[in-house]
Amino acid sequence: MQDLLELLRIVGEQPRRRQPPDELAPPFLGREDPREDRQRALLLAEARKRPGIVTQCGTYGHSFPSMKYCVDRIAEGNDACMFVTLCFVLVDLRDGSFSYACGGHPFPRLLGGDAALPLAPVKGPLVGAMEGMFFEEGGGRLKEGEGIFLFTDGVTEAFDVDESLLSEGLMDRWLGEMRTLGSEALVREMRNRITRFAGGAEQSDDITLLCFRYTGGNKKV
């Protein structure tokens, strides 16, 4: 679990072009209202203070109960009704079967042999505003060599110097071109392409990328 959290931290790093107002704010830079930045950052910081949430979520074996547990814990004491987005993908390494649930988050992409396609849409509200919410669960099975790519909307909502959005269409086209790369190489190439696309334009939102590739039930992932 600690290795996974460290991986998430590393692949989520992206140079910032604006000095953050305080230590909590970097994931939410670029909002119009700095008070909203801070409220959202405080909500995330509070969630990060509870590492047991992530550990406990992994014990349920399916995405919906894991998501529900995490959401209910994050919502505790959130009197300001602030929210975050969240996506769970749980993969059984024995056979490649997986389940997923999303709360207001972009849907992950399946990296197959012929294309990179969004996972089938599932319903789920934004996370943190209230407890007891329902999240629809999807699922599938990875074949050997297939992968899953997760990203925050700071990727598709990146701007270039002409204020044009990168868009999901362009990201998916890039993923299609890169679908045969290993996980680390794919993440690095995607980051490089985003940087080239922006061309010096100010980063408007957090950019986090994660790629997982299934290498078979009897092999190291």
Secondary structure in CASP SS format (residue, H / E / C, confidence):
PFRMAT SS
TARGET T0000
AUTHOR 0000-0000-0000
METHOD secondary structure of the structure
MODEL  1
M C 1.00
Q H 1.00
D H 1.00
L H 1.00
L H 1.00
E H 1.00
L H 1.00
L H 1.00
R H 1.00
I H 1.00
V H 1.00
G C 1.00
E C 1.00
Q C 1.00
P C 1.00
R C 1.00
R C 1.00
R C 1.00
Q C 1.00
P C 1.00
P C 1.00
D C 1.00
E C 1.00
L C 1.00
A C 1.00
P H 1.00
P H 1.00
F H 1.00
L C 1.00
G C 1.00
R C 1.00
E C 1.00
D C 1.00
P H 1.00
R H 1.00
E H 1.00
D H 1.00
R H 1.00
Q H 1.00
R H 1.00
A H 1.00
L H 1.00
L H 1.00
L H 1.00
A H 1.00
E H 1.00
A H 1.00
R H 1.00
K C 1.00
R C 1.00
P H 1.00
G H 1.00
I H 1.00
V H 1.00
T H 1.00
Q H 1.00
C H 1.00
G C 1.00
T C 1.00
Y C 1.00
G C 1.00
H C 1.00
S H 1.00
F H 1.00
P H 1.00
S H 1.00
M H 1.00
K H 1.00
Y H 1.00
C H 1.00
V H 1.00
D H 1.00
R H 1.00
I H 1.00
A H 1.00
E C 1.00
G C 1.00
N C 1.00
D C 1.00
A C 1.00
C C 1.00
M C 1.00
F C 1.00
V E 1.00
T C 1.00
L E 1.00
C E 1.00
F E 1.00
V E 1.00
L E 1.00
V E 1.00
D C 1.00
L C 1.00
R C 1.00
D C 1.00
G C 1.00
S E 1.00
F E 1.00
S E 1.00
Y E 1.00
A E 1.00
C E 1.00
G E 1.00
G C 1.00
H C 1.00
P C 1.00
F C 1.00
P C 1.00
R E 1.00
L E 1.00
L E 1.00
G C 1.00
G C 1.00
D C 1.00
A C 1.00
A E 1.00
L E 1.00
P E 1.00
L C 1.00
A C 1.00
P C 1.00
V C 1.00
K C 1.00
G C 1.00
P C 1.00
L C 1.00
V E 1.00
G C 1.00
A C 1.00
M C 1.00
E C 1.00
G C 1.00
M C 1.00
F C 1.00
F C 1.00
E C 1.00
E C 1.00
G E 1.00
G E 1.00
G E 1.00
R E 1.00
L C 1.00
K C 1.00
E C 1.00
G C 1.00
E C 1.00
G E 1.00
I E 1.00
F E 1.00
L E 1.00
F E 1.00
T C 1.00
D H 1.00
G H 1.00
V H 1.00
T H 1.00
E C 1.00
A C 1.00
F E 1.00
D C 1.00
V C 1.00
D C 1.00
E C 1.00
S C 1.00
L E 1.00
L C 1.00
S H 1.00
E H 1.00
G H 1.00
L H 1.00
M H 1.00
D H 1.00
R H 1.00
W H 1.00
L H 1.00
G H 1.00
E H 1.00
M H 1.00
R C 1.00
T C 1.00
L C 1.00
G C 1.00
S H 1.00
E H 1.00
A H 1.00
L H 1.00
V H 1.00
R H 1.00
E H 1.00
M H 1.00
R H 1.00
N H 1.00
R H 1.00
I H 1.00
T H 1.00
R H 1.00
F H 1.00
A H 1.00
G C 1.00
G C 1.00
A C 1.00
E C 1.00
Q C 1.00
S C 1.00
D C 1.00
D C 1.00
I C 1.00
T C 1.00
L E 1.00
L E 1.00
C E 1.00
F E 1.00
R E 1.00
Y C 1.00
T C 1.00
G C 1.00
G C 1.00
N C 1.00
K C 1.00
K C 1.00
V C 1.00
END
